[in-house]
Amino acid sequence: MKNIFNSIKSTSMSRPKKGQIHALATGVLIAYAITCIAFIGCALALTYTNLSESTVPLIIAITCAVSVFIAGFDASRVSDKNGWLWGLIAGAIYTIILFCILAWISRGFFIDARKITLLVLSLASGGAGGVLGINFKK
């Protein structure tokens, strides 16, 4: 049992590689740039076309999933191991920032099924991006 805890500690508690935090921050910033572009495009499509507002939650979910996948991919490319973990961290940071922005804009924050779904989707897509990104070294 002691060996199990030591192996978990040695794999998950290692110090970040040089440039890892920079890659993580860059990945999250790129993810937000993609999100902003997609949301502006969605707003323009809603304004000037017959696109229904009922499609907005789906567009938000797809945009966030793709953005966080790219953030996880970028964050894990510098790492030697634990790409899934760096992807999860990127997804968590993206979602926490998004929830803070939502709380600030709406002057209140509450957890509902849609936010939990977004959190799970962000963590899963960030982890998947991290798994793929660790195999594409710079």
DSSP file (Angstrom, degrees, kcal/mol; ACC not computed):
  #  RESIDUE AA STRUCTURE BP1 BP2  ACC     N-H-->O    O-->H-N    N-H-->O    O-->H-N    TCO  KAPPA ALPHA  PHI   PSI    X-CA   Y-CA   Z-CA
    1    1 A M     >        0   0    0      0, 0.0     4,-1.6     0, 0.0     5,-0.2   0.000 360.0 360.0 360.0 -37.0    0.0    0.0    0.0
    2    2 A K  H  >  +     0   0    0      1,-0.2     4,-2.0     2,-0.2     5,-0.2   0.873 360.0  55.6 -64.3 -36.6    2.9    2.3    0.8
    3    3 A N  H  > S+     0   0    0      1,-0.2     4,-2.3     2,-0.2    -1,-0.2   0.855 103.2  55.4 -64.7 -35.1    4.3    1.8   -2.7
    4    4 A I  H  > S+     0   0    0      2,-0.2     4,-2.2     1,-0.2    -1,-0.2   0.937 109.4  45.8 -63.1 -46.7    1.0    2.8   -4.3
    5    5 A F  H  X S+     0   0    0     -4,-1.6     4,-2.5     1,-0.2    -2,-0.2   0.873 112.2  51.5 -65.9 -36.8    1.1    6.2   -2.5
    6    6 A N  H  X S+     0   0    0     -4,-2.0     4,-2.4     2,-0.2    -1,-0.2   0.895 110.3  48.5 -66.8 -39.2    4.7    6.8   -3.3
    7    7 A S  H  X S+     0   0    0     -4,-2.3     4,-1.6     2,-0.2    -2,-0.2   0.892 112.6  48.2 -69.1 -37.5    4.1    6.1   -7.0
    8    8 A I  H  X S+     0   0    0     -4,-2.2     4,-2.5     2,-0.2     5,-0.3   0.929 113.3  48.2 -64.5 -44.6    1.1    8.5   -7.1
    9    9 A K  H  X S+     0   0    0     -4,-2.5     4,-1.6     1,-0.2    -2,-0.2   0.894 111.3  49.7 -63.6 -40.2    3.2   11.1   -5.3
   10   10 A S  H  < S+     0   0    0     -4,-2.4    -1,-0.2     1,-0.2    -2,-0.2   0.813 117.0  40.2 -72.1 -28.2    6.1   10.8   -7.6
   11   11 A T  H  < S+     0   0    0     -4,-1.6     3,-0.3    -5,-0.2    -2,-0.2   0.853 124.8  32.0 -88.0 -34.9    4.0   11.0  -10.8
   12   12 A S  H  < S+     0   0    0     -4,-2.5    -3,-0.2    -5,-0.2    -2,-0.2   0.638 115.7  53.0-100.4 -13.4    1.6   13.7   -9.9
   13   13 A M  S  < S+     0   0    0     -4,-1.6    -1,-0.2    -5,-0.3    -3,-0.1   0.206  75.2 127.5-107.9  16.2    3.6   15.9   -7.5
   14   14 A S        -     0   0    0     -3,-0.3     3,-0.1    -4,-0.1    -3,-0.0  -0.352  67.3 -98.0 -72.8 155.5    6.6   16.6   -9.7
   15   15 A R        -     0   0    0      1,-0.1    -1,-0.1    -2,-0.0     2,-0.0  -0.403  45.3 -96.2 -71.3 147.3    7.7   20.2  -10.3
   16   16 A P        -     0   0    0      0, 0.0    -1,-0.1     0, 0.0     3,-0.1  -0.362  41.4-112.7 -63.6 142.5    6.6   21.9  -13.5
   17   17 A K    >   -     0   0    0      1,-0.1     3,-2.5    -3,-0.1     4,-0.4  -0.343  47.5 -78.8 -69.0 155.3    9.1   21.8  -16.3
   18   18 A K  T 3  S+     0   0    0      1,-0.3    -1,-0.1     2,-0.1     0, 0.0  -0.371 122.4  17.1 -57.5 127.9   10.7   25.0  -17.4
   19   19 A G  T 3> S+     0   0    0     -3,-0.1     4,-2.5    -2,-0.1    -1,-0.3   0.334  92.5 113.1  90.7  -6.1    8.2   26.8  -19.7
   20   20 A Q  H <> S+     0   0    0     -3,-2.5     4,-2.3     2,-0.2     5,-0.1   0.918  78.1  46.0 -66.8 -43.7    5.2   24.7  -18.5
   21   21 A I  H  > S+     0   0    0     -4,-0.4     4,-2.7     2,-0.2     5,-0.2   0.893 113.0  51.4 -65.9 -38.8    3.4   27.5  -16.7
   22   22 A H  H  > S+     0   0    0      2,-0.2     4,-2.6     1,-0.2    -2,-0.2   0.918 110.5  48.1 -63.0 -43.1    4.0   29.8  -19.8
   23   23 A A  H  X S+     0   0    0     -4,-2.5     4,-2.4     2,-0.2    -2,-0.2   0.876 111.6  51.1 -64.9 -37.1    2.6   27.1  -22.1
   24   24 A L  H  X S+     0   0    0     -4,-2.3     4,-2.1    51,-0.2    -2,-0.2   0.937 112.6  44.7 -64.3 -47.6   -0.4   26.7  -19.8
   25   25 A A  H  X S+     0   0    0     -4,-2.7     4,-2.4     2,-0.2    -2,-0.2   0.903 113.8  50.4 -64.9 -41.3   -1.1   30.4  -19.7
   26   26 A T  H  X S+     0   0    0     -4,-2.6     4,-2.6    -5,-0.2     5,-0.2   0.916 109.6  51.4 -62.2 -43.1   -0.6   30.7  -23.5
   27   27 A G  H  X S+     0   0    0     -4,-2.4     4,-2.2     1,-0.2    -2,-0.2   0.906 111.0  46.9 -61.2 -42.7   -3.0   27.8  -24.0
   28   28 A V  H  X S+     0   0    0     -4,-2.1     4,-2.1     2,-0.2    -1,-0.2   0.893 112.4  50.2 -68.2 -39.3   -5.7   29.4  -21.9
   29   29 A L  H  X S+     0   0    0     -4,-2.4     4,-2.0     2,-0.2    -2,-0.2   0.905 111.0  48.7 -64.8 -40.8   -5.3   32.8  -23.6
   30   30 A I  H  X S+     0   0    0     -4,-2.6     4,-2.4     2,-0.2    -2,-0.2   0.901 109.3  54.0 -64.0 -39.8   -5.5   31.1  -27.0
   31   31 A A  H  X S+     0   0    0     -4,-2.2     4,-2.4     1,-0.2    -2,-0.2   0.906 109.1  47.6 -61.3 -41.9   -8.6   29.3  -25.9
   32   32 A Y  H  X S+     0   0    0     -4,-2.1     4,-2.6     2,-0.2    -1,-0.2   0.843 109.2  53.8 -70.1 -32.2  -10.2   32.6  -24.8
   33   33 A A  H  X S+     0   0    0     -4,-2.0     4,-2.3     2,-0.2    -2,-0.2   0.929 111.0  46.1 -64.7 -43.8   -9.3   34.2  -28.1
   34   34 A I  H  X S+     0   0    0     -4,-2.4     4,-2.5     2,-0.2    -2,-0.2   0.912 112.7  51.1 -62.5 -42.6  -11.0   31.4  -30.0
   35   35 A T  H  X S+     0   0    0     -4,-2.4     4,-2.7     2,-0.2     5,-0.2   0.921 110.0  48.7 -61.7 -45.0  -14.0   31.7  -27.7
   36   36 A C  H  X S+     0   0    0     -4,-2.6     4,-2.5     2,-0.2     5,-0.2   0.926 112.1  48.2 -62.7 -44.7  -14.3   35.4  -28.2
   37   37 A I  H  X S+     0   0    0     -4,-2.3     4,-2.3     1,-0.2    -1,-0.2   0.924 114.0  46.7 -62.0 -44.0  -14.1   35.0  -32.0
   38   38 A A  H  X S+     0   0    0     -4,-2.5     4,-2.3     2,-0.2    -2,-0.2   0.898 112.7  49.1 -66.3 -39.9  -16.7   32.2  -32.0
   39   39 A F  H  X S+     0   0    0     -4,-2.7     4,-2.5     2,-0.2    -1,-0.2   0.883 111.1  49.4 -69.1 -37.1  -19.1   34.1  -29.7
   40   40 A I  H  X S+     0   0    0     -4,-2.5     4,-2.5     2,-0.2    -2,-0.2   0.916 111.8  49.6 -65.1 -42.0  -18.8   37.3  -31.8
   41   41 A G  H  X S+     0   0    0     -4,-2.3     4,-2.3    -5,-0.2    -2,-0.2   0.891 110.7  49.8 -62.2 -39.4  -19.6   35.2  -34.9
   42   42 A C  H  X S+     0   0    0     -4,-2.3     4,-2.5     2,-0.2    -2,-0.2   0.912 110.1  50.3 -64.8 -42.8  -22.5   33.6  -33.1
   43   43 A A  H  X S+     0   0    0     -4,-2.5     4,-2.0     2,-0.2    -2,-0.2   0.908 111.8  47.8 -63.3 -41.3  -23.9   37.1  -32.2
   44   44 A L  H  X S+     0   0    0     -4,-2.5     4,-2.7     2,-0.2    -1,-0.2   0.906 111.8  50.2 -65.5 -40.4  -23.5   38.3  -35.7
   45   45 A A  H  X S+     0   0    0     -4,-2.3     4,-1.4     1,-0.2     6,-0.7   0.889 111.0  49.0 -65.2 -38.5  -25.3   35.2  -37.0
   46   46 A L  H  < S+     0   0    0     -4,-2.5    -1,-0.2     1,-0.2    -2,-0.2   0.874 115.6  44.7 -66.2 -36.7  -28.1   35.6  -34.5
   47   47 A T  H  < S+     0   0    0     -4,-2.0    -2,-0.2    -5,-0.2    -1,-0.2   0.909 124.2  28.6 -74.9 -43.5  -28.5   39.3  -35.5
   48   48 A Y  H  < S+     0   0    0     -4,-2.7     2,-0.2    -5,-0.2    -2,-0.2   0.415 117.5  47.0-107.6   2.4  -28.3   39.0  -39.3
   49   49 A T  S  < S-     0   0    0     -4,-1.4     0, 0.0    -5,-0.2     0, 0.0  -0.713  88.6-100.4-129.3-176.6  -29.7   35.5  -40.1
   50   50 A N        +     0   0    0     -2,-0.2     2,-0.1     2,-0.0    -4,-0.1   0.108  66.0 145.2 -92.6  21.2  -32.6   33.4  -39.1
   51   51 A L        -     0   0    0     -6,-0.7     2,-0.2     1,-0.1    -2,-0.1  -0.407  49.7-123.6 -62.1 130.2  -30.5   31.4  -36.6
   52   52 A S    >   -     0   0    0     -2,-0.1     3,-1.4     1,-0.1     4,-0.2  -0.476   4.5-131.5 -78.6 146.1  -32.6   30.4  -33.6
   53   53 A E  G >  S+     0   0    0      1,-0.3     3,-1.3     2,-0.2    -1,-0.1   0.665 101.9  75.5 -69.3 -15.4  -31.6   31.4  -30.1
   54   54 A S  G 3  S+     0   0    0      1,-0.2     4,-0.4     2,-0.1    -1,-0.3   0.678  88.1  60.6 -70.3 -15.1  -32.2   27.8  -29.0
   55   55 A T  G <> S+     0   0    0     -3,-1.4     4,-2.3     1,-0.2    -1,-0.2   0.576  80.4  87.8 -85.2  -9.4  -29.0   26.9  -30.7
   56   56 A V  H <> S+     0   0    0     -3,-1.3     4,-2.7     1,-0.2     5,-0.2   0.909  84.1  51.7 -60.6 -46.3  -26.9   29.2  -28.5
   57   57 A P  H  > S+     0   0    0      0, 0.0     4,-2.3     0, 0.0    -1,-0.2   0.895 111.7  48.4 -59.3 -37.2  -26.3   26.6  -25.7
   58   58 A L  H  > S+     0   0    0     -4,-0.4     4,-2.6     2,-0.2     5,-0.2   0.913 111.5  49.3 -66.8 -41.8  -25.1   24.1  -28.2
   59   59 A I  H  X S+     0   0    0     -4,-2.3     4,-2.6     1,-0.2     5,-0.2   0.902 111.3  50.3 -63.3 -41.1  -22.8   26.7  -29.8
   60   60 A I  H  X S+     0   0    0     -4,-2.7     4,-2.6    -5,-0.2     5,-0.2   0.928 111.7  47.7 -61.8 -45.6  -21.4   27.6  -26.4
   61   61 A A  H  X S+     0   0    0     -4,-2.3     4,-2.4    -5,-0.2    -2,-0.2   0.924 114.5  45.0 -64.0 -45.4  -20.8   24.0  -25.5
   62   62 A I  H  X S+     0   0    0     -4,-2.6     4,-2.5     2,-0.2     5,-0.2   0.920 114.1  49.7 -65.2 -43.3  -19.0   23.2  -28.7
   63   63 A T  H  X S+     0   0    0     -4,-2.6     4,-2.6    -5,-0.2    -2,-0.2   0.929 112.9  45.9 -61.7 -46.2  -16.9   26.4  -28.6
   64   64 A C  H  X S+     0   0    0     -4,-2.6     4,-2.7    -5,-0.2     5,-0.3   0.902 112.7  50.9 -64.9 -40.6  -15.8   25.8  -25.0
   65   65 A A  H  X S+     0   0    0     -4,-2.4     4,-2.1    -5,-0.2    -2,-0.2   0.935 114.1  43.0 -63.5 -46.0  -15.0   22.1  -25.8
   66   66 A V  H  X S+     0   0    0     -4,-2.5     4,-2.1     2,-0.2    -2,-0.2   0.916 115.4  49.9 -66.0 -42.7  -12.9   23.0  -28.8
   67   67 A S  H  X S+     0   0    0     -4,-2.6     4,-2.1    -5,-0.2    -2,-0.2   0.923 113.4  44.3 -62.7 -45.2  -11.2   25.9  -27.0
   68   68 A V  H  X S+     0   0    0     -4,-2.7     4,-2.9     2,-0.2     5,-0.2   0.854 109.0  57.4 -71.3 -33.7  -10.3   23.9  -24.0
   69   69 A F  H  X S+     0   0    0     -4,-2.1     4,-2.4    -5,-0.3    -1,-0.2   0.938 109.6  45.7 -58.3 -45.3   -9.1   21.0  -26.1
   70   70 A I  H  X S+     0   0    0     -4,-2.1     4,-2.6     2,-0.2    -2,-0.2   0.886 111.8  51.7 -65.7 -38.9   -6.7   23.4  -27.8
   71   71 A A  H  X S+     0   0    0     -4,-2.1     4,-2.6     2,-0.2    -2,-0.2   0.923 112.1  45.7 -63.4 -44.2   -5.6   24.8  -24.4
   72   72 A G  H  X S+     0   0    0     -4,-2.9     4,-1.7     2,-0.2    -2,-0.2   0.891 112.6  51.5 -65.0 -39.6   -4.9   21.3  -23.0
   73   73 A F  H  X S+     0   0    0     -4,-2.4     4,-0.9    -5,-0.2    -2,-0.2   0.939 114.3  42.6 -60.6 -48.5   -3.1   20.4  -26.2
   74   74 A D  H  < S+     0   0    0     -4,-2.6     4,-0.4     1,-0.2     3,-0.4   0.885 112.6  53.2 -67.8 -39.6   -0.9   23.5  -26.0
   75   75 A A  H  < S+     0   0    0     -4,-2.6     3,-0.4     1,-0.2     4,-0.3   0.822 112.3  44.3 -67.0 -30.9   -0.3   23.2  -22.2
   76   76 A S  H  < S+     0   0    0     -4,-1.7     3,-0.4     1,-0.2    -1,-0.2   0.597  89.5  84.0 -92.5 -10.1    0.9   19.6  -22.4
   77   77 A R  S  < S+     0   0    0     -4,-0.9    61,-0.6    -3,-0.4    -1,-0.2   0.800  93.7  47.1 -63.8 -27.7    3.2   19.9  -25.4
   78   78 A V  S    S+     0   0    0     -4,-0.4    -1,-0.2    -3,-0.4    -2,-0.1   0.746  97.5  90.9 -83.6 -25.0    6.1   21.2  -23.2
   79   79 A S        -     0   0    0     -3,-0.4     3,-0.1    -4,-0.3     4,-0.1  -0.296  63.5-150.5 -76.1 154.8    5.7   18.4  -20.6
   80   80 A D  S    S+     0   0    0      1,-0.2     2,-0.3     2,-0.0    -1,-0.1   0.696  79.9   1.4 -91.8 -24.4    7.4   15.1  -20.6
   81   81 A K  S    S+     0   0    0      1,-0.1    -1,-0.2   -70,-0.0    -2,-0.0  -0.940 106.2  49.6-153.8 171.8    4.6   13.3  -18.8
   82   82 A N     >  +     0   0    0     -2,-0.3     4,-1.9    -3,-0.1     3,-0.2   0.878  52.0 159.8  60.5  42.9    1.1   13.7  -17.3
   83   83 A G  H  > S+     0   0    0      1,-0.2     4,-2.3     2,-0.2    48,-0.2   0.876  72.8  56.4 -60.9 -37.2   -0.3   15.4  -20.3
   84   84 A W  H  > S+     0   0    0     46,-0.3     4,-2.3     1,-0.2    -1,-0.2   0.878 106.2  51.0 -61.4 -37.4   -3.8   14.6  -19.1
   85   85 A L  H  > S+     0   0    0      2,-0.2     4,-2.4    -3,-0.2    -2,-0.2   0.915 110.1  47.7 -68.4 -42.6   -3.2   16.4  -15.9
   86   86 A W  H  X S+     0   0    0     -4,-1.9     4,-2.2     1,-0.2    -1,-0.2   0.861 112.0  51.4 -66.0 -34.6   -1.9   19.5  -17.6
   87   87 A G  H  X S+     0   0    0     -4,-2.3     4,-2.4     2,-0.2    40,-0.3   0.900 109.5  49.4 -66.3 -41.1   -5.0   19.4  -19.9
   88   88 A L  H  X S+     0   0    0     -4,-2.3     4,-2.6    38,-0.2    -2,-0.2   0.907 110.6  50.5 -62.8 -41.5   -7.3   19.1  -16.8
   89   89 A I  H  X S+     0   0    0     -4,-2.4     4,-2.7     2,-0.2     5,-0.2   0.920 110.2  49.6 -63.0 -43.2   -5.5   22.0  -15.2
   90   90 A A  H  X S+     0   0    0     -4,-2.2     4,-2.5     1,-0.2    -2,-0.2   0.919 112.5  48.1 -61.5 -43.3   -6.0   24.1  -18.4
   91   91 A G  H  X S+     0   0    0     -4,-2.4     4,-2.3     2,-0.2    -2,-0.2   0.889 112.1  49.1 -63.7 -39.7   -9.7   23.1  -18.5
   92   92 A A  H  X S+     0   0    0     -4,-2.6     4,-2.7     2,-0.2     5,-0.2   0.919 112.1  47.5 -66.9 -43.5  -10.1   24.0  -14.8
   93   93 A I  H  X S+     0   0    0     -4,-2.7     4,-2.5     2,-0.2     5,-0.2   0.933 112.4  49.9 -63.2 -45.7   -8.4   27.4  -15.2
   94   94 A Y  H  X S+     0   0    0     -4,-2.5     4,-2.4    -5,-0.2    -2,-0.2   0.933 114.3  44.8 -56.8 -47.7  -10.5   28.2  -18.3
   95   95 A T  H  X S+     0   0    0     -4,-2.3     4,-2.8     2,-0.2    -2,-0.2   0.892 111.5  51.4 -68.7 -40.4  -13.7   27.3  -16.5
   96   96 A I  H  X S+     0   0    0     -4,-2.7     4,-2.2     2,-0.2    -1,-0.2   0.927 112.3  46.7 -63.0 -43.9  -12.9   29.1  -13.3
   97   97 A I  H  X S+     0   0    0     -4,-2.5     4,-2.4    -5,-0.2    -2,-0.2   0.924 112.8  50.3 -63.0 -43.0  -12.2   32.3  -15.2
   98   98 A L  H  X S+     0   0    0     -4,-2.4     4,-2.5    -5,-0.2    -2,-0.2   0.913 110.6  48.8 -61.5 -43.0  -15.4   31.8  -17.3
   99   99 A F  H  X S+     0   0    0     -4,-2.8     4,-2.4     2,-0.2    -1,-0.2   0.875 110.2  51.7 -65.6 -36.7  -17.4   31.4  -14.1
  100  100 A C  H  X S+     0   0    0     -4,-2.2     4,-2.2     2,-0.2    -2,-0.2   0.912 110.5  48.4 -64.7 -41.9  -15.8   34.5  -12.6
  101  101 A I  H  X S+     0   0    0     -4,-2.4     4,-2.8     2,-0.2     5,-0.2   0.927 112.0  49.3 -63.2 -44.4  -16.7   36.5  -15.7
  102  102 A L  H  X S+     0   0    0     -4,-2.5     4,-2.6     1,-0.2     6,-0.3   0.904 111.4  49.2 -61.3 -41.6  -20.3   35.2  -15.6
  103  103 A A  H  X>S+     0   0    0     -4,-2.4     5,-1.4     1,-0.2     4,-0.7   0.889 113.1  47.3 -65.3 -38.3  -20.6   36.1  -11.9
  104  104 A W  H  <5S+     0   0    0     -4,-2.2     3,-0.2     3,-0.2    -2,-0.2   0.917 115.3  44.5 -69.0 -44.0  -19.3   39.6  -12.5
  105  105 A I  H  <5S+     0   0    0     -4,-2.8    -2,-0.2     1,-0.2    -1,-0.2   0.919 121.3  37.6 -68.1 -43.8  -21.5   40.2  -15.5
  106  106 A S  H  <5S-     0   0    0     -4,-2.6    -1,-0.2     2,-0.2    -2,-0.2   0.464 103.4-128.8 -90.3   0.6  -24.7   38.8  -13.9
  107  107 A R  T  <5S+     0   0    0     -4,-0.7     2,-0.3    -3,-0.2    -3,-0.2   0.856  83.2  46.8  55.4  39.8  -23.9   40.2  -10.5
  108  108 A G      < -     0   0    0     -5,-1.4     2,-0.4    -6,-0.3    -2,-0.2  -0.853  68.9-144.0 169.3 160.5  -24.4   36.8   -8.9
  109  109 A F        +     0   0    0     -2,-0.3     2,-0.3    -3,-0.1    -6,-0.0  -0.993  16.5 170.3-146.8 135.4  -23.5   33.2   -9.4
  110  110 A F        -     0   0    0     -2,-0.4     2,-0.5     2,-0.0     5,-0.1  -0.991  32.6-118.5-141.9 150.8  -25.3   30.0   -8.9
  111  111 A I        +     0   0    0     -2,-0.3     2,-0.2     4,-0.1    -2,-0.0  -0.771  40.9 162.2 -91.0 126.6  -24.5   26.4   -9.8
  112  112 A D     >  -     0   0    0     -2,-0.5     4,-2.1     1,-0.0     3,-0.2  -0.774  54.7 -89.1-131.7-179.7  -27.0   24.8  -12.2
  113  113 A A  H  > S+     0   0    0     -2,-0.2     4,-2.4     1,-0.2     5,-0.2   0.850 123.2  55.7 -62.2 -35.8  -27.0   21.7  -14.4
  114  114 A R  H  > S+     0   0    0      2,-0.2     4,-2.1     1,-0.2    -1,-0.2   0.892 108.9  46.4 -66.2 -39.6  -25.7   23.7  -17.4
  115  115 A K  H  > S+     0   0    0     -3,-0.2     4,-2.4     2,-0.2    -2,-0.2   0.885 112.4  49.9 -71.3 -37.7  -22.7   25.0  -15.5
  116  116 A I  H  X S+     0   0    0     -4,-2.1     4,-2.6     2,-0.2     5,-0.2   0.914 111.0  50.1 -64.9 -41.5  -21.9   21.5  -14.1
  117  117 A T  H  X S+     0   0    0     -4,-2.4     4,-2.7     1,-0.2    -2,-0.2   0.912 110.5  49.7 -61.5 -42.6  -22.1   20.2  -17.7
  118  118 A L  H  X S+     0   0    0     -4,-2.1     4,-2.5     2,-0.2    -2,-0.2   0.897 110.7  50.2 -63.5 -40.8  -19.8   22.9  -18.9
  119  119 A L  H  X S+     0   0    0     -4,-2.4     4,-2.5     2,-0.2    -2,-0.2   0.939 113.4  44.5 -63.0 -47.6  -17.3   22.1  -16.1
  120  120 A V  H  X S+     0   0    0     -4,-2.6     4,-2.6     1,-0.2     5,-0.2   0.915 114.4  49.9 -63.6 -43.0  -17.3   18.4  -16.9
  121  121 A L  H  X S+     0   0    0     -4,-2.7     4,-2.7    -5,-0.2     5,-0.3   0.903 111.8  48.4 -62.0 -41.9  -17.1   19.1  -20.6
  122  122 A S  H  X S+     0   0    0     -4,-2.5     4,-2.4     2,-0.2     5,-0.2   0.915 112.9  47.0 -66.3 -43.1  -14.2   21.4  -20.1
  123  123 A L  H  X S+     0   0    0     -4,-2.5     4,-2.3     2,-0.2    -2,-0.2   0.920 115.1  46.6 -65.2 -42.1  -12.3   19.0  -17.9
  124  124 A A  H  X S+     0   0    0     -4,-2.6     4,-2.3    -5,-0.2    -2,-0.2   0.927 115.5  43.7 -67.2 -44.8  -12.8   16.1  -20.3
  125  125 A S  H  X S+     0   0    0     -4,-2.7     4,-2.4    -5,-0.2    -1,-0.2   0.865 113.9  51.3 -71.9 -33.6  -11.9   18.0  -23.4
  126  126 A G  H  X S+     0   0    0     -4,-2.4     4,-2.2    -5,-0.3   -38,-0.2   0.915 111.4  47.7 -65.3 -42.2   -8.9   19.6  -21.7
  127  127 A G  H  X S+     0   0    0     -4,-2.3     4,-2.3   -40,-0.3    -2,-0.2   0.906 112.2  49.3 -63.3 -41.9   -7.7   16.2  -20.6
  128  128 A A  H  X S+     0   0    0     -4,-2.3     4,-2.1     2,-0.2     5,-0.2   0.908 111.1  49.5 -64.3 -41.8   -8.2   14.7  -24.1
  129  129 A G  H  X S+     0   0    0     -4,-2.4     4,-2.8     1,-0.2    -1,-0.2   0.879 110.5  51.5 -63.2 -37.3   -6.2   17.7  -25.5
  130  130 A G  H  X S+     0   0    0     -4,-2.2     4,-1.8     2,-0.2   -46,-0.3   0.895 108.0  51.0 -66.0 -40.5   -3.5   17.0  -23.0
  131  131 A V  H  < S+     0   0    0     -4,-2.3     4,-0.4   -48,-0.2    -2,-0.2   0.914 117.1  40.0 -62.9 -42.7   -3.3   13.3  -23.9
  132  132 A L  H >< S+     0   0    0     -4,-2.1     3,-1.0     1,-0.2     4,-0.3   0.891 113.4  54.9 -72.8 -39.2   -3.0   14.2  -27.6
  133  133 A G  H >< S+     0   0    0     -4,-2.8     3,-1.4     1,-0.2    -2,-0.2   0.801  96.4  63.6 -67.0 -30.4   -0.7   17.2  -27.0
  134  134 A I  T 3< S+     0   0    0     -4,-1.8    -1,-0.2     1,-0.3    -2,-0.2   0.755 100.6  54.7 -67.9 -20.5    1.9   15.2  -25.0
  135  135 A N  T <  S+     0   0    0     -3,-1.0     2,-0.7    -4,-0.4    -1,-0.3   0.517  98.0  67.8 -89.2  -4.7    2.6   13.1  -28.1
  136  136 A F  S <  S-     0   0    0     -3,-1.4    -1,-0.2    -4,-0.3     2,-0.1  -0.816  75.8-168.4-114.6  88.7    3.3   16.2  -30.3
  137  137 A K              0   0    0     -2,-0.7   -59,-0.1     1,-0.1   -60,-0.1  -0.430 360.0 360.0 -79.1 151.0    6.5   17.7  -29.0
  138  138 A K              0   0    0    -61,-0.6    -1,-0.1    -2,-0.1   -60,-0.1   0.457 360.0 360.0 -74.3 360.0    7.8   21.1  -29.9
